[in-house]
Every structure is written in C-alpha cells, then in structure tokens.
C-alpha cells in the first residue's frame, strides 16, 4: 500500500476513494509519471485527468500541476493552511452532487464513509448524527429529517456522508440525493 496519508480523509484507501489497477500492470500517474498501484481519478480542473497517485495529491503537486482542487465545497474555516490541505492535498469522496466537507471545532472533520440509517444504527450514533443534521445542515430545507430517516441508504438514491471531528470526536452527517 502507498505511504501517503490524509489528515481529513484517513480511510481513503479502505472506503473506495482510491482505486486499484484493473490489470496486472500498475497505472502511470499523469502528474509525476511514476507507476502506482493505487490511483485517484478526479480533480476539479479544466484538464481531463484520470490517474493521480496518492503522493502527488498529498504533496499538492497534482493540484498545482493541473490548477485544480479535489474538494468542491466546504463549510467555512478561516485558517488558510487548513484550506490548502483540504482543497489541494486531500482526495474527495464520491457523491451525487459533489463533495461538501463539514467542520467542527474550527477545523475540517475527517470523512469516514458513505452511510445509511442502517450503518448509523449499527454504530449506535443514529440519534446523534440525525440531531446534528437537523440543527446544522444547509440541505435541511431540501431533505427534512423525516425524509432522511425514511430514505437514507448507503447505496441508495439518498446517501449519508459521515464525518467526525478531529478534536472532540463529534459525528456530523451530510446528506445528498440523486
């Protein structure tokens, strides 16, 4: 496994964000030209880029090379270094309408994974996550908590995106639909 790790997306290898080559041959990173067993295929850029290695993302080289970023949008954080780390050195997650990163304790949260009500209940955090969503989500007008309770599914048309605060451990829930 590659050595690059991501503060705001620590499970990027486990949750399917990075893909593995579909052939026995490694992929070639379009930024550095090196072989890679793990690659990422998305950057918000004018250029069509399909293979980026974890190291080029982590170092910021890919964002600089392609004048792009990896995250579509996020709640506000004032610290410019944290913004740079999230937008230019953190791989996004797969979503319906584009990533929207959540914040707590003045910092971006870590992205855990896509979830539905079933997963939240299995983790014992459904009540906490739904309360946070109902109190803080900018999508609440589009997806009221009753609809989220009824339709949220990891692989369905309404999907949850689970985050956790780096500082206090609070879970936050984002919701998106197709």
C-alpha positions in Angstrom: 0.0 0.0 0.0 1.1 3.5 -0.7 2.5 5.6 2.1 0.6 8.9 1.6 -1.9 9.5 4.4 -4.5 12.2 4.5 -5.5 14.0 7.7 -9.0 14.8 6.6 -9.6 11.5 4.7 -7.7 8.9 6.7 -9.7 5.9 5.3 -9.3 6.9 1.6 -7.8 3.5 0.8 -10.4 1.5 2.7 -13.6 3.3 1.6 -13.0 3.1 -2.2 -11.8 6.6 -2.8 -8.5 5.3 -4.3 -8.9 2.6 -6.9 -6.5 -0.2 -7.7 -5.4 -1.0 -11.2 -7.8 -3.3 -13.1 -4.9 -5.1 -14.8 -1.8 -6.8 -13.5 0.1 -3.7 -14.6 0.3 -0.7 -12.4 -1.2 2.6 -13.5 1.0 5.6 -14.5 0.4 8.8 -12.6 -0.3 11.6 -15.1 1.4 14.1 -12.8 4.7 12.5 -11.9 4.9 9.8 -14.5 5.6 7.1 -11.9 3.9 3.7 -11.6 1.3 3.4 -8.9 -0.9 0.5 -7.6 -3.4 3.0 -6.1 -4.8 5.9 -8.0 -7.5 8.6 -7.8 -9.5 9.7 -10.9 -11.0 13.0 -10.0 -9.8 16.6 -9.8 -11.8 19.8 -10.4 -9.7 21.1 -13.3 -10.0 22.2 -16.9 -7.8 19.3 -17.8 -9.1 15.7 -18.1 -7.0 13.8 -15.6 -7.8 10.1 -14.9 -4.8 8.8 -12.9 -3.2 10.6 -10.0 -1.1 8.8 -7.4 -1.6 9.4 -3.7 1.8 11.1 -3.3 1.1 13.7 -5.9 -2.2 14.5 -4.2 -0.7 14.5 -0.7 2.2 16.8 -1.7 -0.1 19.2 -3.5 1.8 18.6 -6.8 -1.3 17.5 -8.7 -3.4 20.5 -7.6 -0.6 22.8 -8.7 0.2 21.0 -12.0 -3.5 21.0 -13.1 -4.5 24.3 -11.5 -7.3 22.4 -9.7 -8.6 21.2 -6.4 -10.1 17.9 -5.1 -13.0 19.2 -3.0 -15.9 21.1 -4.5 -17.1 22.9 -1.4 -16.9 23.0 2.4 -18.2 24.8 5.5 -16.0 27.9 6.4 -12.7 27.5 8.1 -10.5 30.7 8.4 -7.1 29.0 8.6 -5.5 29.2 5.1 -3.2 26.2 5.8 -6.2 24.0 6.6 -8.0 25.2 3.5 -4.9 24.4 1.4 -4.6 20.9 3.0 -8.3 20.1 2.4 -8.8 21.5 -1.1 -5.4 20.9 -2.6 -4.0 17.9 -0.7 -7.0 15.7 0.2 -8.8 13.4 -2.1 -12.6 13.9 -2.3 -15.3 11.3 -1.8 -17.8 10.1 -4.3 -21.1 11.9 -4.1 -24.2 12.7 -6.1 -23.8 16.5 -6.3 -20.1 17.0 -5.4 -18.3 16.9 -2.0 -19.3 19.2 0.8 -16.9 18.9 3.7 -18.2 19.5 7.2 -16.5 21.5 10.0 -16.4 21.3 13.8 -14.2 22.9 16.5 -12.9 25.4 13.9 -11.4 22.6 11.7 -12.5 20.3 8.9 -13.7 17.0 10.1 -12.4 13.7 8.9 -14.5 11.9 6.3 -15.4 8.4 7.5 -17.6 6.9 4.7 -20.9 6.8 3.0 -23.7 5.7 5.3 -27.4 4.9 5.6 -29.7 4.7 8.6 -28.7 1.1 9.0 -25.0 1.9 9.3 -25.7 4.8 11.7 -27.8 2.5 13.9 -25.2 -0.3 13.8 -22.6 2.3 15.0 -25.0 3.5 17.8 -24.9 7.1 16.5 -28.1 7.5 14.5 -29.7 9.8 17.1 -26.6 12.0 17.4 -26.0 12.2 13.7 -29.6 13.0 12.8 -29.8 15.7 15.5 -26.6 17.3 14.2 -28.0 17.1 10.6 -31.3 18.7 11.7 -29.6 21.5 13.6 -26.7 22.3 11.2 -27.3 21.2 7.7 -27.7 23.7 4.9 -29.6 21.0 3.0 -32.3 20.6 5.7 -34.8 22.5 3.7 -34.4 20.1 0.8 -34.1 16.9 2.8 -36.1 17.2 6.1 -35.0 14.8 8.9 -38.2 12.7 8.5 -37.3 12.0 4.8 -33.7 11.3 5.8 -34.9 8.8 8.5 -37.1 7.1 5.9 -34.8 7.0 2.9 -31.2 7.3 3.8 -29.2 4.4 2.4 -25.5 3.8 1.9 -26.0 2.8 -1.8 -29.5 4.3 -2.4 -30.8 7.5 -4.0 -30.4 9.4 -0.7 -26.9 8.8 0.8 -25.3 10.0 4.0 -21.7 11.2 4.3 -20.4 10.6 7.8 -17.7 12.9 9.3 -16.0 13.0 12.7 -14.5 16.0 14.5 -10.7 15.7 14.8 -10.8 17.5 18.2 -13.8 16.4 20.2 -14.9 13.3 18.3 -18.5 14.5 17.5 -20.1 12.9 14.5 -21.6 15.0 11.7 -23.8 13.9 8.9 -24.1 15.3 5.4 -26.9 14.1 3.1 -27.2 14.2 -0.7 -29.6 12.7 -3.2 -29.6 11.9 -6.9 
